[in-house]
Amino acid sequence: MENELTRGSVMKTMLRFAIPMILGDLLQQCYNIADTLIVGRFLGAGALAAVGSAFSLMTFLTSIILGLAMGSGTVFSIRFGQKDERGLKEGILASFTLLGIVTAVLNILIFAGIDWIIWFLRTPDELVKLMKDYLIVIFAGLIGIFLYNFFASLLRSLGNSVVPLAFLAVSAVLNIILDLWFVAGLNRGVAGAAEATVISQYVSGIGIAIYTRIRFPHLIRRDENVRLRLSRVKEITSFSALTCMQQSIMNLGILAVQGLVNSFGTTIMAAFAAAVKIDAFAYLPVQDFGNAFSIFIAQNFGAKRNDRIREGIRCAVGASVLFSLAVSFLVFVFASPLMGLFIDSGEASVIAEGVRYLRIEGAFYALIGILFLLYGLYRAIGSPGMSVILTIVSLGTRVALAYALSAVPAFGVVGIWWSVPIGWFLADALGAGYYFIRYRKRSVCPPGAG
């Protein structure tokens, strides 16, 4: 076993565990940042628009795998907090089997329906070939994504967030080197950018799988007392399905907005592609802090440590809000030079629209920081359905307002940008209100929990 999060200073424990996760996912963003920056600089706005639109689709599909891995990690964390090693081993077997089947099915469906997918995204005719070239290659990396996310979730549930960071660091550097070589050196176009990403994903996925097998053979090796039980599959499914649904709804909403953005033409598509990368990079730390917070809560939930759960909530909210406000200030001030990293200075209209997006949405990062904490809290205490409800409120508001406001001439595309923070605010209000009504004055861990 690894590192327990049920003892020691609450704030120090959370930060010590969260920081490697934050650094790791910042490096993971480098996969997509490198694609966007290199494609935008070497291949132009059209290729950037195609890759950006494909990124939204890839994010949606990988969110299914990520959601299943996160839900499984919650079960692993609870079993670890309870010191139930047999339950942990059977949960690992059930989760790996479930995720493997889902990944295989996704691969089949994606390649069978790729033309319909491109049509659904309302891709302009001049970008269809670029989109298809990129998507055919990038989807080949799903197995690598499955391997990395499964084993990273397992290690993090045991309190080890450093090793996933190490494998991502190697693969992120490799991705950037291969991007430059394939795109700028070999002139392989958008397919080259996708190839660089896929190779790097397999390096991290296979590497972390081998490490886990060597470091924790007692959890991975065959054991006559451990078998694939239907009860364990149902348990993993009950946690993972709702978390998966939450992630999928979140990214399906983003995908629906991407289709709306595409209808405004290549300039808006390119601006959105670059700005979304900056946006995601800016609030990624609070997203990962929310995931680390969830694992912290899950271990303490399994150990029935209500005192640490309550203190953890107070500390996490304060840290998330302060960090988000600082990032909002930086993004507002440096929005233009940040866009200039992705877009040539001659594309003035693209840069201007991207700056407008960043200054509207970036002012409200504290709202999404709180929302990530709420997602993590309800997932950890066995109420993932509430996380789904909050996601539906947030994304439902965003999609509905985006389509409604953008149809009003006075708003146009700006209506899409304003729909985002409004959705965050409504979900925060619901999630916080539900917590104060149901849990604030009562024990978070029910009698006999775990």
C-alpha positions, 0 to 999 in steps of 0.5 A: 500500500502507499500513502494514506490521506487520512492523517496529518495536516489537512491542507498540507496533505491535500496540496502535497497530493494535488500538486503532482496531479496538477503538474501532470495534467498541465503536461498532458495539456501540452499534447494539445497545446503543442498540436495547436501552436505548431499547426497554427504557426506552420500550417495556418488558420485553416488547419488550426480550425480543423485541429481545434474542432477535432480536439472538442470531439476527442475530448468528448470521447476520451471523457467516457474513458476518463469518467470510468477511470475516475469513478473506479478511482473513487471505489479504489480510494474507499477500499484503501481507506477501509484497508480492504485489500481483497475488495481493492484487488477485485475492484481493480480486475472489474474496472480493467475489464469494464474499461477495456471493453468500453475502449474497444467498442468506442474504437469500432463505433468511431471508425465506422461513423467518422464521416457522420461525425464530421457532418454532425460537427457542421465542418465547412467543406474546405476543412473536411479533408483536414479534419478526416486526416487528423481524426483517423490518426488521433483515434488510434490512440484511445488504447494508450489513453485507456492504459494511462488513465486506468493505471494513473487512477489506481496509483492516485487512489493509493496516494501516489500522484508523483509517478503519473506525473513522471510518465506524463513528463516524458511523453509530453517532451516526446510529443513536442519533439515529434510534433516539430519533426513530423510537421515542420521537418517531414511536412506531414501536415495535420496527420503528422501532429496527430501521429506525434500525439498518439505515439506519446500517448502509448509511451505514457500508457504502456510505461505506467502499466509496466511500472504498476505491474512491477511496483504492485504485483500483489494488486495486479497478479493472478490470485485464486481468491480474487476473481471477476465478480458480478457484484464488483462489476456492478459496484464499479459500474454504479460509481463509474457510470454516473461519473462517466455520464457527468464527463460525457454530458460536460463534453457533449455540451462543449461539442454542441457549442463547437458545432454552433461556433463552426457555423460562424466560419473559419475566423471564429473557429480559429479564435475559439480553437486557440482561446479554448486551449488557453482557457483549459490551461488556465483553469486546469489547476483547479480542476485537478485540485478538485480531483485530488480533493475528491480522492482525499474525501473518498479515503476519509469517507472510507475511514469515517473521518468526518472531521477531516472531511469538513476541514478539507472542504473549508481549506479547499474552497479557500485555496481554489478561490484565491488561486482562481482570482489570481489566474483571472487577473493574469488572463485578462491582462495578458489575453492578447499576447497569449493569443499571439502564441498561437496565431500569427500577428497578421490574423488580427480578427482572429486574435481580437475575437479570442481576446474577447472570449478570454476576457469574458470567460476568464473573469469567472474562473473562481466559479468553475473552481468551486464547481470542480470541488462540488463534483469531487465532493459528491463523487467521493461520498457516494452521490455521483448522481448529484455531480451529474445534476450539476453538470446538466445544469451547468452545460444545459444552461450553457448550450441553451443560452449559447443558441438563444443569445447567438441568434439575437443580432445584438449579441451574436457570437458574444452570447456564446461566450457569456453563456459559460459563466452563467451556467457555472454560477447556477450550478454552484448555487444548486450544489452549495445549497444542497450541501448546506441543506443535507450535510452541513449540520449532519454527519457526512459519513452515514452509519456503517459507511464503508 
